[in-house]
Every structure is written in C-alpha cells, then in structure tokens.
C-alpha cells in the first residue's frame, strides 16, 4: 500500500525553519540539505517571515527533503495556519534548479509591521549557513 504522506518532497525554507536544530525540536527529520535561492522574490519580515514577489531580487534559504506529514506538523501542527503551500523553482547551484514546496504567508505583512527579535535570530541563522541576509 502506497502511503503518499511518507513520500519525500523538497521544501524551501527562508525563515527560522532553515535551522536544522529547530526542525528537529519540532519532530522533523531534515534530509538532503542544499543551499539555494529563488529569483523574483525578496524576503520580508513582519511578525513572521514571508517571500514577496519582486523583480530582480533573490531570496536565499535552504532546501530539505521532508515528508508531507512533516510539513503539516511544522505549519498546521504549530498553529502557523496563515501559511499556504506553493510551488517554487529553487536554484541550488549554478546550472540546476529544482521544483520545491514552499510555505508562504497568504497575506503580506503591512509596511509598518516588523519583528526585530525575529530579524536578529534570522540574521544569525543565515550566517550559520553562510547565506546572504538580504531584506
């Protein structure tokens, strides 16, 4: 019997869920870590992180292979229900792009919304994985 919820999917993370240790504390087993970026998006931190469409921009993050159940546990199971799953093409090296799932806020944060504590933690996380921190 095929249990599609246990099949692995590549998932792009651009917020604090990039941190492998945080994922493990949430009961998730991150596999096959790869650094990458999405073109045509920029990172925006309001109360939470999200990606916004923006020409000539890049948003950096990490790709992990997770089961669908693990993705559900991270978002729905943690009360982060304002995120929706989208498909994004992530550049993982100079000549290779892969299709990934990405959880993004349904509604963009307002211009005056910010979270300095989250931004500071995210900057440290990006440095830990040698990724550019671009807002």
N, CA, C and O atoms as CSV, one atom per row, in Angstrom:
chain,resi,resn,atom,element,x,y,z
A,1,UNK,N,N,0.837,-1.190,0.000
A,1,UNK,CA,C,0.000,0.000,0.000
A,1,UNK,C,C,0.874,1.242,0.000
A,1,UNK,O,O,1.776,1.368,0.828
A,2,UNK,N,N,0.613,2.163,-0.925
A,2,UNK,CA,C,1.381,3.401,-1.045
A,2,UNK,C,C,0.846,4.438,-0.064
A,2,UNK,O,O,-0.330,4.800,-0.107
A,3,UNK,N,N,1.709,4.904,0.809
A,3,UNK,CA,C,1.318,5.991,1.706
A,3,UNK,C,C,2.020,7.253,1.226
A,3,UNK,O,O,3.167,7.508,1.593
A,4,UNK,N,N,1.330,8.049,0.402
A,4,UNK,CA,C,1.939,9.229,-0.210
A,4,UNK,C,C,2.343,10.274,0.815
A,4,UNK,O,O,3.166,11.139,0.516
A,5,UNK,N,N,1.780,10.213,2.026
A,5,UNK,CA,C,2.178,11.173,3.063
A,5,UNK,C,C,3.596,10.921,3.558
A,5,UNK,O,O,4.181,11.781,4.216
A,6,UNK,N,N,4.159,9.744,3.248
A,6,UNK,CA,C,5.519,9.431,3.666
A,6,UNK,C,C,6.546,9.626,2.558
A,6,UNK,O,O,7.744,9.445,2.775
A,7,UNK,N,N,6.075,9.993,1.372
A,7,UNK,CA,C,6.973,10.272,0.267
A,7,UNK,C,C,7.746,11.562,0.556
A,7,UNK,O,O,7.191,12.491,1.142
A,8,UNK,N,N,9.004,11.628,0.156
A,8,UNK,CA,C,9.807,12.828,0.398
A,8,UNK,C,C,9.545,13.894,-0.661
A,8,UNK,O,O,9.393,13.605,-1.848
A,9,UNK,N,N,9.497,15.135,-0.187
A,9,UNK,CA,C,9.317,16.304,-1.052
A,9,UNK,C,C,10.407,17.311,-0.710
A,9,UNK,O,O,10.759,17.475,0.458
A,10,UNK,N,N,10.937,17.980,-1.717
A,10,UNK,CA,C,11.884,19.054,-1.463
A,10,UNK,C,C,11.104,20.284,-1.016
A,10,UNK,O,O,10.132,20.684,-1.657
A,11,UNK,N,N,11.542,20.879,0.094
A,11,UNK,CA,C,10.859,22.031,0.680
A,11,UNK,C,C,11.884,23.145,0.873
A,11,UNK,O,O,12.952,22.919,1.442
A,12,UNK,N,N,11.558,24.344,0.401
A,12,UNK,CA,C,12.430,25.512,0.527
A,12,UNK,C,C,12.042,26.304,1.775
A,12,UNK,O,O,10.886,26.692,1.947
A,13,UNK,N,N,13.034,26.535,2.643
A,13,UNK,CA,C,12.829,27.330,3.857
A,13,UNK,C,C,13.660,28.604,3.778
A,13,UNK,O,O,14.821,28.564,3.369
A,14,UNK,N,N,13.083,29.719,4.161
A,14,UNK,CA,C,13.759,31.023,4.103
A,14,UNK,C,C,13.727,31.743,5.449
A,14,UNK,O,O,14.334,32.804,5.597
A,15,UNK,N,N,13.024,31.174,6.435
A,15,UNK,CA,C,12.922,31.764,7.772
A,15,UNK,C,C,13.670,30.901,8.776
A,15,UNK,O,O,14.584,30.164,8.407
A,16,UNK,N,N,13.287,30.991,10.032
A,16,UNK,CA,C,13.997,30.262,11.086
A,16,UNK,C,C,13.909,28.750,10.941
A,16,UNK,O,O,14.722,28.032,11.522
A,17,UNK,N,N,12.941,28.251,10.179
A,17,UNK,CA,C,12.869,26.808,9.940
A,17,UNK,C,C,14.030,26.321,9.072
A,17,UNK,O,O,14.161,25.118,8.846
A,18,UNK,N,N,14.878,27.236,8.581
A,18,UNK,CA,C,16.097,26.805,7.898
A,18,UNK,C,C,17.017,26.072,8.859
A,18,UNK,O,O,17.793,25.210,8.446
A,19,UNK,N,N,16.932,26.413,10.139
A,19,UNK,CA,C,17.835,25.843,11.134
A,19,UNK,C,C,17.464,24.390,11.415
A,19,UNK,O,O,16.386,24.087,11.926
A,20,UNK,N,N,18.367,23.528,11.073
A,20,UNK,CA,C,18.177,22.082,11.229
A,20,UNK,C,C,17.818,21.712,12.675
A,20,UNK,O,O,16.995,20.826,12.905
A,21,UNK,N,N,18.430,22.384,13.634
A,21,UNK,CA,C,18.157,22.085,15.044
A,21,UNK,C,C,16.719,22.450,15.426
A,21,UNK,O,O,16.083,21.724,16.190
A,22,UNK,N,N,16.209,23.551,14.909
A,22,UNK,CA,C,14.818,23.934,15.168
A,22,UNK,C,C,13.880,22.893,14.580
A,22,UNK,O,O,12.909,22.498,15.225
A,23,UNK,N,N,14.159,22.448,13.364
A,23,UNK,CA,C,13.321,21.424,12.736
A,23,UNK,C,C,13.288,20.155,13.583
A,23,UNK,O,O,12.230,19.553,13.770
A,24,UNK,N,N,14.428,19.759,14.084
A,24,UNK,CA,C,14.497,18.541,14.906
A,24,UNK,C,C,13.683,18.699,16.188
A,24,UNK,O,O,13.041,17.746,16.630
A,25,UNK,N,N,13.699,19.903,16.799
A,25,UNK,CA,C,12.909,20.106,18.024
A,25,UNK,C,C,11.415,20.043,17.736
A,25,UNK,O,O,10.621,19.828,18.652
A,26,UNK,N,N,11.019,20.227,16.470
A,26,UNK,CA,C,9.618,20.150,16.067
A,26,UNK,C,C,9.228,18.737,15.653
A,26,UNK,O,O,8.111,18.515,15.185
A,27,UNK,N,N,10.141,17.779,15.822
A,27,UNK,CA,C,9.844,16.394,15.482
A,27,UNK,C,C,9.993,16.079,14.008
A,27,UNK,O,O,9.386,15.135,13.504
A,28,UNK,N,N,10.801,16.869,13.314
A,28,UNK,CA,C,11.004,16.705,11.874
A,28,UNK,C,C,12.433,16.230,11.628
A,28,UNK,O,O,13.362,16.659,12.314
A,29,UNK,N,N,12.604,15.352,10.660
A,29,UNK,CA,C,13.917,14.819,10.305
A,29,UNK,C,C,14.374,15.441,8.984
A,29,UNK,O,O,14.053,14.916,7.917
A,30,UNK,N,N,15.127,16.564,9.038
A,30,UNK,CA,C,15.565,17.203,7.795
A,30,UNK,C,C,16.602,16.347,7.069
A,30,UNK,O,O,17.571,15.886,7.673
A,31,UNK,N,N,16.390,16.139,5.776
A,31,UNK,CA,C,17.278,15.309,4.973
A,31,UNK,C,C,17.760,16.100,3.756
A,31,UNK,O,O,17.067,16.994,3.271
A,32,UNK,N,N,18.942,15.762,3.275
A,32,UNK,CA,C,19.431,16.248,1.987
A,32,UNK,C,C,19.480,17.782,1.914
A,32,UNK,O,O,18.912,18.375,0.997
A,33,UNK,N,N,20.152,18.420,2.872
A,33,UNK,CA,C,20.241,19.882,2.919
A,33,UNK,C,C,20.992,20.442,1.714
A,33,UNK,O,O,22.071,19.970,1.355
A,34,UNK,N,N,20.391,21.464,1.099
A,34,UNK,CA,C,21.024,22.178,-0.009
A,34,UNK,C,C,20.730,23.663,0.116
A,34,UNK,O,O,19.594,24.048,0.395
A,35,UNK,N,N,21.735,24.499,-0.086
A,35,UNK,CA,C,21.525,25.945,-0.107
A,35,UNK,C,C,20.976,26.319,-1.479
A,35,UNK,O,O,21.275,25.665,-2.478
A,36,UNK,N,N,20.172,27.377,-1.517
A,36,UNK,CA,C,19.633,27.819,-2.790
A,36,UNK,C,C,18.987,29.179,-2.688
A,36,UNK,O,O,18.965,29.806,-1.629
A,37,UNK,N,N,18.463,29.620,-3.816
A,37,UNK,CA,C,17.739,30.895,-3.842
A,37,UNK,C,C,16.627,30.837,-4.867
A,37,UNK,O,O,16.669,30.054,-5.816
A,38,UNK,N,N,15.628,31.685,-4.657
A,38,UNK,CA,C,14.560,31.851,-5.637
A,38,UNK,C,C,14.698,33.235,-6.250
A,38,UNK,O,O,14.896,34.224,-5.545
A,39,UNK,N,N,14.593,33.291,-7.549
A,39,UNK,CA,C,14.655,34.568,-8.261
A,39,UNK,C,C,13.264,35.175,-8.336
A,39,UNK,O,O,12.264,34.460,-8.398
A,40,UNK,N,N,13.211,36.502,-8.329
A,40,UNK,CA,C,11.937,37.195,-8.456
A,40,UNK,C,C,11.174,37.317,-7.152
A,40,UNK,O,O,9.988,37.645,-7.153
A,41,UNK,N,N,11.853,37.053,-6.029
A,41,UNK,CA,C,11.252,37.175,-4.697
A,41,UNK,C,C,12.226,37.882,-3.770
A,41,UNK,O,O,13.441,37.841,-3.967
A,42,UNK,N,N,11.669,38.530,-2.754
A,42,UNK,CA,C,12.506,39.087,-1.696
A,42,UNK,C,C,11.940,38.648,-0.353
A,42,UNK,O,O,10.741,38.403,-0.215
A,43,UNK,N,N,12.821,38.555,0.626
A,43,UNK,CA,C,12.435,38.204,1.986
A,43,UNK,C,C,11.829,39.424,2.661
A,43,UNK,O,O,12.344,40.535,2.534
A,44,UNK,N,N,10.736,39.210,3.377
A,44,UNK,CA,C,10.100,40.290,4.152
A,44,UNK,C,C,9.777,39.739,5.531
A,44,UNK,O,O,9.118,38.707,5.662
A,45,UNK,N,N,10.247,40.435,6.555
A,45,UNK,CA,C,9.943,40.037,7.923
A,45,UNK,C,C,8.982,41.056,8.515
A,45,UNK,O,O,9.320,42.224,8.707
A,46,UNK,N,N,7.764,40.576,8.802
A,46,UNK,CA,C,6.793,41.344,9.574
A,46,UNK,C,C,6.786,40.702,10.945
A,46,UNK,O,O,7.838,40.585,11.574
A,47,UNK,N,N,5.622,40.281,11.425
A,47,UNK,CA,C,5.606,39.478,12.653
A,47,UNK,C,C,6.290,38.149,12.383
A,47,UNK,O,O,6.950,37.586,13.255
A,48,UNK,N,N,6.120,37.650,11.150
A,48,UNK,CA,C,6.730,36.404,10.686
A,48,UNK,C,C,7.419,36.676,9.357
A,48,UNK,O,O,7.232,37.738,8.763
A,49,UNK,N,N,8.212,35.724,8.892
A,49,UNK,CA,C,8.895,35.872,7.604
A,49,UNK,C,C,7.988,35.402,6.470
A,49,UNK,O,O,7.158,34.510,6.646
A,50,UNK,N,N,8.164,36.019,5.312
A,50,UNK,CA,C,7.461,35.598,4.107
A,50,UNK,C,C,8.293,36.006,2.900
A,50,UNK,O,O,9.273,36.740,3.026
A,51,UNK,N,N,7.894,35.526,1.741
A,51,UNK,CA,C,8.505,35.940,0.488
A,51,UNK,C,C,7.505,36.772,-0.284
A,51,UNK,O,O,6.324,36.433,-0.359
A,52,UNK,N,N,7.986,37.866,-0.859
A,52,UNK,CA,C,7.156,38.723,-1.694
A,52,UNK,C,C,7.731,38.737,-3.099
A,52,UNK,O,O,8.948,38.742,-3.286
A,53,UNK,N,N,6.847,38.742,-4.082
A,53,UNK,CA,C,7.308,38.832,-5.469
A,53,UNK,C,C,7.976,40.193,-5.670
A,53,UNK,O,O,7.444,41.231,-5.279
A,54,UNK,N,N,9.151,40.156,-6.287
A,54,UNK,CA,C,9.903,41.384,-6.523
A,54,UNK,C,C,10.904,41.122,-7.648
A,54,UNK,O,O,11.854,40.356,-7.488
A,55,UNK,N,N,10.671,41.767,-8.778
A,55,UNK,CA,C,11.560,41.575,-9.919
A,55,UNK,C,C,12.995,41.910,-9.540
A,55,UNK,O,O,13.239,42.761,-8.684
A,56,UNK,N,N,13.932,41.242,-10.177
A,56,UNK,CA,C,15.359,41.487,-9.998
A,56,UNK,C,C,15.833,41.286,-8.563
A,56,UNK,O,O,16.838,41.871,-8.159
A,57,UNK,N,N,15.129,40.473,-7.793
A,57,UNK,CA,C,15.538,40.160,-6.425
A,57,UNK,C,C,15.784,38.664,-6.291
A,57,UNK,O,O,15.366,37.868,-7.132
A,58,UNK,N,N,16.471,38.302,-5.213
A,58,UNK,CA,C,16.706,36.897,-4.880
A,58,UNK,C,C,16.453,36.725,-3.390
A,58,UNK,O,O,16.816,37.582,-2.585
A,59,UNK,N,N,15.834,35.619,-3.036
A,59,UNK,CA,C,15.647,35.256,-1.635
A,59,UNK,C,C,16.405,33.957,-1.399
A,59,UNK,O,O,16.241,32.988,-2.140
A,60,UNK,N,N,17.235,33.946,-0.364
A,60,UNK,CA,C,18.098,32.813,-0.074
A,60,UNK,C,C,17.522,31.949,1.036
A,60,UNK,O,O,16.790,32.427,1.902
A,61,UNK,N,N,17.868,30.667,0.992
A,61,UNK,CA,C,17.407,29.761,2.028
A,61,UNK,C,C,17.991,28.380,1.835
A,61,UNK,O,O,18.970,28.188,1.113
A,62,UNK,N,N,17.364,27.418,2.499
A,62,UNK,CA,C,17.806,26.028,2.430
A,62,UNK,C,C,16.667,25.133,1.979
A,62,UNK,O,O,15.501,25.368,2.295
A,63,UNK,N,N,17.030,24.110,1.239
A,63,UNK,CA,C,16.089,23.077,0.819
A,63,UNK,C,C,16.390,21.825,1.633
A,63,UNK,O,O,17.542,21.411,1.765
A,64,UNK,N,N,15.331,21.232,2.176
A,64,UNK,CA,C,15.429,19.933,2.839
A,64,UNK,C,C,14.393,19.016,2.204
A,64,UNK,O,O,13.387,19.476,1.664
A,65,UNK,N,N,14.650,17.724,2.275
A,65,UNK,CA,C,13.655,16.738,1.864
A,65,UNK,C,C,12.882,16.322,3.108
A,65,UNK,O,O,13.465,15.844,4.082
A,66,UNK,N,N,11.553,16.509,3.067
A,66,UNK,CA,C,10.668,16.171,4.183
A,66,UNK,C,C,9.456,15.422,3.649
A,66,UNK,O,O,9.131,15.505,2.465
A,67,UNK,N,N,8.795,14.693,4.533
A,67,UNK,CA,C,7.530,14.073,4.152
A,67,UNK,C,C,6.430,15.139,4.228
A,67,UNK,O,O,6.592,16.172,4.878
A,68,UNK,N,N,5.335,14.871,3.565
A,68,UNK,CA,C,4.188,15.780,3.627
A,68,UNK,C,C,3.688,15.890,5.072
A,68,UNK,O,O,3.316,16.976,5.519
A,69,UNK,N,N,3.678,14.781,5.792
A,69,UNK,CA,C,3.258,14.807,7.197
A,69,UNK,C,C,4.146,15.723,8.032
A,69,UNK,O,O,3.661,16.422,8.921
A,70,UNK,N,N,5.455,15.718,7.743
A,70,UNK,CA,C,6.368,16.596,8.483
A,70,UNK,C,C,6.084,18.062,8.180
A,70,UNK,O,O,6.141,18.903,9.077
A,71,UNK,N,N,5.778,18.370,6.929
A,71,UNK,CA,C,5.432,19.753,6.565
A,71,UNK,C,C,4.162,20.176,7.296
A,71,UNK,O,O,4.079,21.286,7.822
A,72,UNK,N,N,3.184,19.292,7.325
A,72,UNK,CA,C,1.938,19.586,8.046
A,72,UNK,C,C,2.198,19.816,9.533
A,72,UNK,O,O,1.621,20.719,10.140
A,73,UNK,N,N,3.068,18.993,10.112
A,73,UNK,CA,C,3.406,19.124,11.535
A,73,UNK,C,C,4.038,20.492,11.809
A,73,UNK,O,O,3.739,21.121,12.825
A,74,UNK,N,N,4.907,20.951,10.908
A,74,UNK,CA,C,5.590,22.232,11.103
A,74,UNK,C,C,4.639,23.417,11.066
A,74,UNK,O,O,4.773,24.348,11.861
A,75,UNK,N,N,3.689,23.388,10.157
A,75,UNK,CA,C,2.831,24.560,9.958
A,75,UNK,C,C,1.481,24.409,10.652
A,75,UNK,O,O,1.197,25.140,11.601
A,76,UNK,N,N,0.664,23.500,10.211
A,76,UNK,CA,C,-0.664,23.331,10.821
A,76,UNK,C,C,-0.527,22.890,12.279
A,76,UNK,O,O,-1.249,23.378,13.148
A,77,UNK,N,N,0.393,21.972,12.542
A,77,UNK,CA,C,0.575,21.461,13.890
A,77,UNK,C,C,1.151,22.475,14.860
A,77,UNK,O,O,0.996,22.330,16.073
A,78,UNK,N,N,1.822,23.511,14.337
A,78,UNK,CA,C,2.401,24.558,15.187
A,78,UNK,C,C,1.530,25.804,15.231
A,78,UNK,O,O,1.924,26.823,15.798
A,79,UNK,N,N,0.343,25.722,14.632
A,79,UNK,CA,C,-0.555,26.875,14.645
A,79,UNK,C,C,-0.234,27.939,13.607
A,79,UNK,O,O,-0.809,29.027,13.639
A,80,UNK,N,N,0.679,27.637,12.684
A,80,UNK,CA,C,1.051,28.605,11.647
A,80,UNK,C,C,0.131,28.438,10.437
A,80,UNK,O,O,0.587,28.210,9.316
A,81,UNK,N,N,-1.152,28.556,10.687
A,81,UNK,CA,C,-2.154,28.265,9.658
A,81,UNK,C,C,-2.295,29.376,8.615
A,81,UNK,O,O,-2.986,29.191,7.612
A,82,UNK,N,N,-1.659,30.511,8.834
A,82,UNK,CA,C,-1.742,31.582,7.840
A,82,UNK,C,C,-0.780,31.359,6.666
A,82,UNK,O,O,-0.749,32.148,5.722
A,83,UNK,N,N,0.005,30.275,6.737
A,83,UNK,CA,C,0.903,29.915,5.640
A,83,UNK,C,C,0.209,28.950,4.693
A,83,UNK,O,O,-0.535,28.066,5.119
A,84,UNK,N,N,0.464,29.135,3.394
A,84,UNK,CA,C,-0.050,28.216,2.380
A,84,UNK,C,C,1.121,27.592,1.619
A,84,UNK,O,O,2.198,28.181,1.524
A,85,UNK,N,N,0.898,26.415,1.089
A,85,UNK,CA,C,1.938,25.743,0.309
A,85,UNK,C,C,1.885,26.228,-1.130
A,85,UNK,O,O,0.824,26.291,-1.751
A,86,UNK,N,N,3.060,26.569,-1.641
A,86,UNK,CA,C,3.197,26.980,-3.030
A,86,UNK,C,C,4.335,26.182,-3.653
A,86,UNK,O,O,5.154,25.593,-2.948
A,87,UNK,N,N,4.374,26.171,-4.954
A,87,UNK,CA,C,5.468,25.540,-5.664
A,87,UNK,C,C,6.421,26.630,-6.146
A,87,UNK,O,O,5.998,27.607,-6.764
A,88,UNK,N,N,7.705,26.456,-5.861
A,88,UNK,CA,C,8.714,27.424,-6.308
A,88,UNK,C,C,9.869,26.688,-6.966
A,88,UNK,O,O,10.191,25.556,-6.605
A,89,UNK,N,N,10.483,27.346,-7.932
A,89,UNK,CA,C,11.682,26.834,-8.574
A,89,UNK,C,C,12.884,27.422,-7.846
A,89,UNK,O,O,13.060,28.640,-7.810
A,90,UNK,N,N,13.714,26.551,-7.265
A,90,UNK,CA,C,14.857,26.999,-6.463
A,90,UNK,C,C,16.148,26.662,-7.201
A,90,UNK,O,O,16.338,25.537,-7.664
A,91,UNK,N,N,17.022,27.640,-7.302
A,91,UNK,CA,C,18.351,27.445,-7.880
A,91,UNK,C,C,19.252,26.882,-6.787
A,91,UNK,O,O,19.523,27.557,-5.794
A,92,UNK,N,N,19.716,25.650,-6.968
A,92,UNK,CA,C,20.547,25.012,-5.959
A,92,UNK,C,C,22.029,24.992,-6.329
A,92,UNK,O,O,22.871,24.713,-5.476
A,93,UNK,N,N,22.352,25.275,-7.557
A,93,UNK,CA,C,23.729,25.547,-7.947
A,93,UNK,C,C,23.689,26.288,-9.269
A,93,UNK,O,O,22.616,26.619,-9.774
A,94,UNK,N,N,24.843,26.544,-9.819
A,94,UNK,CA,C,24.932,27.429,-10.981
A,94,UNK,C,C,24.033,27.012,-12.147
A,94,UNK,O,O,23.458,27.866,-12.822
A,95,UNK,N,N,23.912,25.724,-12.380
A,95,UNK,CA,C,23.164,25.262,-13.556
A,95,UNK,C,C,22.013,24.329,-13.221
A,95,UNK,O,O,21.556,23.584,-14.089
A,96,UNK,N,N,21.532,24.350,-11.982
A,96,UNK,CA,C,20.484,23.408,-11.629
A,96,UNK,C,C,19.405,24.074,-10.795
A,96,UNK,O,O,19.687,24.722,-9.787
A,97,UNK,N,N,18.167,23.903,-11.234
A,97,UNK,CA,C,17.003,24.364,-10.478
A,97,UNK,C,C,16.131,23.161,-10.177
A,97,UNK,O,O,16.052,22.223,-10.970
A,98,UNK,N,N,15.474,23.196,-9.019
A,98,UNK,CA,C,14.574,22.114,-8.649
A,98,UNK,C,C,13.233,22.688,-8.220
A,98,UNK,O,O,13.155,23.796,-7.689
A,99,UNK,N,N,12.186,21.921,-8.458
A,99,UNK,CA,C,10.852,22.316,-8.005
A,99,UNK,C,C,10.735,21.963,-6.526
A,99,UNK,O,O,11.112,20.866,-6.113
A,100,UNK,N,N,10.215,22.888,-5.735
A,100,UNK,CA,C,10.069,22.668,-4.302
A,100,UNK,C,C,8.698,23.122,-3.829
A,100,UNK,O,O,8.006,23.884,-4.506
A,101,UNK,N,N,8.326,22.641,-2.662
A,101,UNK,CA,C,7.219,23.225,-1.920
A,101,UNK,C,C,7.800,24.378,-1.108
A,101,UNK,O,O,8.963,24.341,-0.706
A,102,UNK,N,N,6.998,25.380,-0.874
A,102,UNK,CA,C,7.408,26.486,-0.024
A,102,UNK,C,C,6.159,26.990,0.686
A,102,UNK,O,O,5.123,27.192,0.053
A,103,UNK,N,N,6.251,27.192,1.976
A,103,UNK,CA,C,5.116,27.714,2.731
A,103,UNK,C,C,5.287,29.213,2.878
A,103,UNK,O,O,6.302,29.696,3.380
A,104,UNK,N,N,4.277,29.940,2.430
A,104,UNK,CA,C,4.346,31.389,2.359
A,104,UNK,C,C,3.082,31.977,2.962
A,104,UNK,O,O,2.015,31.366,2.902
A,105,UNK,N,N,3.203,33.166,3.542
A,105,UNK,CA,C,2.018,33.815,4.100
A,105,UNK,C,C,1.013,34.129,3.003
A,105,UNK,O,O,1.382,34.610,1.932
A,106,UNK,N,N,-0.245,33.858,3.272
A,106,UNK,CA,C,-1.308,34.164,2.327
A,106,UNK,C,C,-1.447,35.672,2.144
A,106,UNK,O,O,-1.644,36.150,1.027
A,107,UNK,N,N,-1.342,36.421,3.244
A,107,UNK,CA,C,-1.436,37.879,3.201
A,107,UNK,C,C,-0.108,38.491,3.609
A,107,UNK,O,O,0.436,38.164,4.664
A,108,UNK,N,N,0.412,39.379,2.772
A,108,UNK,CA,C,1.693,40.029,3.057
A,108,UNK,C,C,1.585,40.911,4.298
A,108,UNK,O,O,0.525,41.475,4.568
A,109,UNK,N,N,2.685,41.032,5.059
A,109,UNK,CA,C,2.671,41.927,6.215
A,109,UNK,C,C,2.499,43.378,5.771
A,109,UNK,O,O,2.901,43.751,4.669
A,110,UNK,N,N,1.908,44.176,6.624
A,110,UNK,CA,C,1.771,45.599,6.307
A,110,UNK,C,C,3.151,46.253,6.339
A,110,UNK,O,O,4.086,45.714,6.931
A,111,UNK,N,N,3.271,47.399,5.710
A,111,UNK,CA,C,4.560,48.096,5.611
A,111,UNK,C,C,5.160,48.425,6.976
A,111,UNK,O,O,6.380,48.404,7.136
A,112,UNK,N,N,4.316,48.729,7.960
A,112,UNK,CA,C,4.824,49.131,9.275
A,112,UNK,C,C,5.013,47.957,10.237
A,112,UNK,O,O,5.418,48.155,11.383
A,113,UNK,N,N,4.728,46.757,9.785
A,113,UNK,CA,C,4.858,45.570,10.638
A,113,UNK,C,C,6.313,45.106,10.647
A,113,UNK,O,O,6.936,44.982,9.592
A,114,UNK,N,N,6.855,44.848,11.850
A,114,UNK,CA,C,8.230,44.363,11.943
A,114,UNK,C,C,8.392,43.518,13.196
A,114,UNK,O,O,7.526,43.500,14.070
A,115,UNK,N,N,9.511,42.824,13.263
A,115,UNK,CA,C,9.809,41.975,14.403
A,115,UNK,C,C,11.335,41.920,14.519
A,115,UNK,O,O,11.983,41.059,13.924
A,116,UNK,N,N,11.895,42.847,15.289
A,116,UNK,CA,C,13.356,42.953,15.412
A,116,UNK,C,C,13.985,41.689,15.995
A,116,UNK,O,O,15.065,41.281,15.566
A,117,UNK,N,N,13.323,41.070,16.961
A,117,UNK,CA,C,13.856,39.849,17.575
A,117,UNK,C,C,13.956,38.734,16.532
A,117,UNK,O,O,14.970,38.040,16.454
A,118,UNK,N,N,12.897,38.566,15.730
A,118,UNK,CA,C,12.905,37.542,14.685
A,118,UNK,C,C,13.997,37.852,13.659
A,118,UNK,O,O,14.750,36.962,13.262
A,119,UNK,N,N,14.081,39.115,13.232
A,119,UNK,CA,C,15.088,39.516,12.238
A,119,UNK,C,C,16.497,39.233,12.735
A,119,UNK,O,O,17.341,38.770,11.968
A,120,UNK,N,N,16.759,39.503,14.002
A,120,UNK,CA,C,18.076,39.261,14.583
A,120,UNK,C,C,18.398,37.768,14.596
A,120,UNK,O,O,19.504,37.366,14.234
A,121,UNK,N,N,17.435,36.947,15.012
A,121,UNK,CA,C,17.632,35.489,15.014
A,121,UNK,C,C,17.833,34.972,13.592
A,121,UNK,O,O,18.659,34.089,13.361
A,122,UNK,N,N,17.085,35.517,12.648
A,122,UNK,CA,C,17.192,35.079,11.261
A,122,UNK,C,C,18.558,35.441,10.678
A,122,UNK,O,O,19.152,34.651,9.945
A,123,UNK,N,N,19.051,36.628,11.003
A,123,UNK,CA,C,20.376,37.037,10.525
A,123,UNK,C,C,21.430,36.055,11.029
A,123,UNK,O,O,22.301,35.649,10.260
A,124,UNK,N,N,21.370,35.664,12.304
A,124,UNK,CA,C,22.323,34.695,12.860
A,124,UNK,C,C,22.187,33.338,12.177
A,124,UNK,O,O,23.187,32.668,11.918
A,125,UNK,N,N,20.961,32.936,11.888
A,125,UNK,CA,C,20.716,31.671,11.203
A,125,UNK,C,C,21.329,31.694,9.798
A,125,UNK,O,O,21.966,30.728,9.377
A,126,UNK,N,N,21.134,32.790,9.089
A,126,UNK,CA,C,21.698,32.918,7.736
A,126,UNK,C,C,23.225,32.846,7.794
A,126,UNK,O,O,23.854,32.205,6.951
A,127,UNK,N,N,23.812,33.506,8.790
A,127,UNK,CA,C,25.273,33.463,8.939
A,127,UNK,C,C,25.742,32.041,9.233
A,127,UNK,O,O,26.759,31.601,8.697
A,128,UNK,N,N,25.013,31.323,10.077
A,128,UNK,CA,C,25.356,29.941,10.432
A,128,UNK,C,C,25.472,29.065,9.186
A,128,UNK,O,O,26.331,28.185,9.120
A,129,UNK,N,N,24.606,29.307,8.196
A,129,UNK,CA,C,24.588,28.502,6.971
A,129,UNK,C,C,25.254,29.208,5.789
A,129,UNK,O,O,25.104,28.782,4.643
A,130,UNK,N,N,25.991,30.290,6.069
A,130,UNK,CA,C,26.724,31.043,5.039
A,130,UNK,C,C,25.829,31.515,3.898
A,130,UNK,O,O,26.177,31.396,2.723
A,131,UNK,N,N,24.660,32.056,4.271
A,131,UNK,CA,C,23.729,32.585,3.281
A,131,UNK,C,C,23.673,34.102,3.408
A,131,UNK,O,O,23.774,34.630,4.515
A,132,UNK,N,N,23.514,34.804,2.302
A,132,UNK,CA,C,23.364,36.261,2.379
A,132,UNK,C,C,22.058,36.644,3.082
A,132,UNK,O,O,21.007,36.067,2.803
A,133,UNK,N,N,22.129,37.597,3.973
A,133,UNK,CA,C,20.940,38.108,4.662
A,133,UNK,C,C,20.508,39.379,3.949
A,133,UNK,O,O,21.062,40.453,4.186
A,134,UNK,N,N,19.519,39.253,3.078
A,134,UNK,CA,C,19.061,40.368,2.258
A,134,UNK,C,C,17.597,40.614,2.530
A,134,UNK,O,O,16.765,39.746,2.266
A,135,UNK,N,N,17.264,41.790,3.057
A,135,UNK,CA,C,15.850,42.161,3.275
A,135,UNK,C,C,15.437,43.183,2.245
A,135,UNK,O,O,14.290,43.631,2.246
